[in-house]
């Protein structure tokens, strides 16, 4: 499991990097931007399935089981994390996140940086919700622990690559946002910002 999780993390961290996207542009031309995110998401989903199957097939030794009624608090926290994921996607653009909008509307309006709603308190609420969902699992085995540790590292590294992409896309607007709102641990914003800021790659 350790090797499988490591390979998964290395592969997807590289695919999320600017160098991988640049390689796709060199191989397929500017049109690569249209389908890159959709292909990235498909690869992420398909390659995650074997890891989940392995966790079920070889669960490893039990580490802990949270007894009731505390189980319900953890399950409630996981449900809240799923709700945050859904709200976060709705507050930005779920179709863009999935990569469908880029494929269907390559010449659409310029992207806008969302800084309102959940994004007023944390820059990457989807990543934060992912951490919460993983570690509030009430039953933990050695295999799940390795899997969750690897996925958490992947989420953390992924947030770094996402920061680089957003800085490249929005420039000074995103730098200002970074100074106002924490990256992964929610906090009160230093200064209230507008709900959206137009991107300016040349800033």
N, C-alpha and C positions, 0 to 999 in steps of 0.2 A: 504493500500500500504506500509506503514512503516513497519508493521510486516512481510509482504511478502518479502520485500527487505532485511530486517534483517535476516530472515531465509535463504534466498538465499546466502547472504554474509557469514554467519556463516558456512553453509554446505560446500561451495566451498573453503573457507579459510582452513577448516579442511582437506578437501580432497587433497588440495595442500601441506599439511604439511608432514614432514618426518615421523611423528608418524602414519599418515594414511597409507602411503606407507609401513611402517614397519608392520602394522597390516595386510595389504594385503599379504605381503610375508609370515607372520606366518600362515595365513589361507590357502593360495594357493601355497605356496612354491616359490622358485626363479623365476618360470615362470610368476609370477604376474607382474614382471617388463616389460614383453613383451606387455601386454595388458592394463596396468594401465593408461597410458596417453590417449589412444584411448577411454577407458571407461569414463575417467574424462571429456574429451571433449564432448562426447555424453551426459553425465549427465548435463554438463553445458548448452548445447544447448537446451535440452528438458525442463529443469527447467526454462530457461529464457523465453520460449515462453508464459507461463501463465502471467508473469509480463508484457510483451509487449501487450498481449491481454487485460489485466486489464487497462493499460494506454490508450488504444483505447476506451474501453468500458466505463471507468469512467475517463475522462481527467481532471476533477477538474476545478477549476476556472482559467481563463487566468491571467498570470502574466505580460507578455509583448509580443509584436510582433514587430520585427525589420522591418521598412518599406523599400521599394526599394528607392534608388539603393543599400543601405547597405546590403540588403538581399543577393545580389549576391556575396558580399565579403565573407559573412559567408558561403554560399554554396560552394564558391571556396575553402575556407579553409577546409571544410569537404571533398571535393574532393581530396585535397592535402593530408589530413590525410589518406584517403583510399589508395592513391598511396604510401604513406610511409609504410603502412601496407603490401602492396603487395611487395614492394622492400625489406623490412626487412625480409619477409619470403623467398624471393628468395636468399637473401644474406646469409641466414643460411641454412635451409633445411625444406621446407614446409611439406614434408612427415613425417619428424621427429616431427615437431610441432603438426601435426594432430594425431600422434601416429601410423601411418600406417607402417613406416619403422621398428619400434621396433617389430611389430607383424610379419612382413614378413622376416626380417633379424636380428634375435636376436643375431647372432654371427658375426655381421658386424665389420667394422673397428672402432677403438676407436673414441669417440667424439672429435671434435676440437672446440676450443673456437674462435669464430669469433670476430675480433676486428677492421676490416676494414669497408669501406663503411659507412653506417649510424651509425654503432656501434663504429666508431671512435669519434663520437660527443656525444653519449648518450648510456648508457649500455642497456637500455630497450626501443628502439624506438617504439615497438609495443604498449607498455603501454602508452607512451607519445602520440602517434597518437590516441589512444582510448580516452584520456582526451580531446584532441583537437576536435575530432569528436562530442563528447557529448555536450560540452559547447559552440560550435558554432551553435547550433540549433537556427534558427531565430524565432521560435514560442515556447514559454515556458508556460506551465501550472503548477499548483501546483502538480499534479500527476507526470508529467515528471521531475519536480525539485527534488522530493523525490527519484524517480527512478534513476536519474542521480547522485544524491548525494551518494546514496547507491552503485551504480556501480563504482563511483570514489573511494570510500573508499575500495571497493573490489579490484580494480586495484592496489591501493597503498599497501594494505596488501599483495596482490599477488606478487608484486615486491619484498617484503621482503622475502617471502618464496622462491621465485626464486633465490634470492641472496644466501640464505642458501644452496640451492641445488647445485648451481654452485660452491660455495666454497668447498663443499664436493667433487664435481666431479673433479675440476681443481686445488684445493689447492692454492699454492703460485702463480701460474700463474694468477689466478683470483684476488687474493689480489693485485697484481701489477696493474692489469687492473683497479681495483676499485680506486686506487690512481691516475690514469691517466685520467679517464673519469667519468663525473657525471652520477648519476643513472637515473634521470627522466627529468631534465631540460637540454636541449642541451647546450653544451659549447665547447670551443676549447680545445683539449686534451693538457695535460701538456707536453707530450712527444709523438712523433709519434711512433706507435706500428706496428708490423707486422700484415698482414691481418688475420692470424690464428696462434694459439698457441696450440700445442698438450697438451691434458689433462694428468695430472699425479695425480691420486687420493691419492697417497702416499706422495705427496709433502707437 
